[in-house]
Amino acid sequence: MATEKTIAFVLYPGCTILDLVGPLQVLSTLAAIRPEFRVVVAGERLETWETDTPLWVRAGHTFDEVPAPDVIVVPGGGAPTLRAMADENLLAYVRTATGLTTSVCTGSLILGAAGLLDGRRATSHWSMLDVLPEFGAIPVRERWVADGPVLTAAGVSAGIDMALHLTAELAGLDMARAVQYALEYDPRPPHGKPDWEQAPKDLYTALTEQWVREGLGDHPLAGRITARLKPVS
């Protein structure tokens, strides 16, 4: 029998729920087909926490109950994600993956704060891409970016793409395709493929500055991140 591999999704208060649930659905489908994969959601405590929607969620395990998983997946979000960057217990857990450490959206900033992006190519939500060099990362505007033991996804829905890529890495391309069929994943944006030159940069700069104020307060990172958020002409 194949050795069990544990994939741990990190839960913290206020995260973006699709960052978590998109790849969680992909990898849970893999685990349903291939029982040697164990998928868990881990948090610092077993409490019901808010997300960035009206839905509240609870982890099934604590960090201590899932030590050194093979793969860690870190979701992103707004102000709560920036707040999580200063949570030393969360950062310590993120460093424990024995195989791959992955993120969705601004979850890559948590990886950066944990010291995992230095010298690596990485991505994030487009509005925060320019913040990545603060952690020594090389920002790349791609749907997902693999660099050594670190795999980062762009914003929110990109977590599904990243997780399908991860499925192929873990279980082969045929299995990844089977999971894709199971989810009937066939994205066709109703308003067309995004033109990133037309993205509402000013709107998001104001929003992300608010996230920094709410999430980091007077933390030393706050000013440095805000400086990197200025729109580039």
Secondary structure, 3 states (H helix, E strand, C coil): CCCCEEEEEECCCCCCHHHHHHHHHHHHHHHHHCCCEEEEEEECCCCEEECCCCCEEECCEEHHHCCCCCEEEECCCCHHHHHHCCCHHHHHHHCCCCCEEEEECCHHHHHHHCCCCCCCEECCCHHHHHHHHHHCCEECCCCEEEECCEEEECCCCHHHHHHHHHHHHHHCHHHHHHHHHHCCCCCCCCCCCCCHHHCCHHHHHHHHHHHHHHHHCCCHHHHHHHHHCCCCC
